[in-house]
Amino acid sequence: MNGPTTLSATDPMSMFPATDDVEFGVSADGFPVARIREILLGMISNGGGAFFLASAWRITKPLAEVRHHHFYGHDGRVADEAAFRLRVIETAEHMRELSALARVQTRMSASTPWGGSQLATIYAEGIVSHSTSGHGGFHLSPDRNRQVDASVRSAGGWYEEDCEWAIVALTFPDLFTGYERRCADEAARNSVPDYWEKLRGRPLSVGESWSKDRTEFERVHADDWVVISAIASNQHSGMTEVVATKIGNRDFQIEERRFLVSHDEYGGRGRFGFVIDLARHAAYDGPSSFVGWSTRAA
């Protein structure tokens, strides 16, 4: 399952209850660290002003003796120390709830849409998560699958691990931790917004759902040229040479046009791409900075 990689710290620490199995400290290198049982977590700078959550396992040194080289896992970005502490407590809560669930890991012979199963986790009767060499996801028995809302139900009972797992988690919430349910809620908002709105009983606002916002963008700009590639122009100082198609369509053999846009203007492009304004951005057919453009055009 793929949950969000960042956690907002705008909500105070009271979002999660304090936990006795968390130890906070400062490493020998001066960055915040924490220990949850055998897991070590640290807030490490990426060297560019941002921070990420690093992890390690079975490091028994006192927190004050831990150094950067002890960490080998990368678990997403964190905004600041408050977000780091929030993420640590959330992880501890997740681990505690996880230990109370009756999940069983085993090996079983099963063919999945992603290949042969290498490891199976039984969440409950008729609900099994399979891992393969390349991907994975859930399989629901026919009885379990009938409990899934018809709008998002998979005919074969298979739900892949990137987005569709959220459908399983929201259908059977008691089999998942609070952290997993929050991840599932976010995944559903962004991938199956109509289902989320039906489940939660309210419409999503602008900015709450990537896929819903993308659909609206495509509706509004159905007849517009949207940039799909861009490069600093070697022929025109201060300009960006762009390639655009209708609605940003990337299908092979679709018509493409080139335009010149100022660096400053192109830097302010929107969430789903830069929309060409034909009244201001003239079509460009001069020498190109794109390698191979002449060959493609021919």
Buried (B, 14 or more C-beta within 10 A) or exposed (E): BEBEEEBEBEEEEEEBEEBEEBBBBEBBBEBBBBBBEEBBBBBBEEEEEEBBBBBBEEBEEEBEEBBBEBBEBEBEBBBEBBBBBBBBBBBBBBBBBEEEBEBEEEEEEEEBBBBEBBEBBBBBEBBBBBBBEEBBBBBBEEEBBEEBEEEBBBEEBBBBBBBBBBBBBBBBBEBBBBBBBBBBBBBBBBBBBBBBBEBEEEEBEEEBBBBBBBEEBBEEBEEBBBBBBBBEBEEBEEBBBBBBBBBBEEEEEEEBBBBBBEEEBBEEBEEBBBBBEEEEBEEBEEEBBBEEBEEEEE
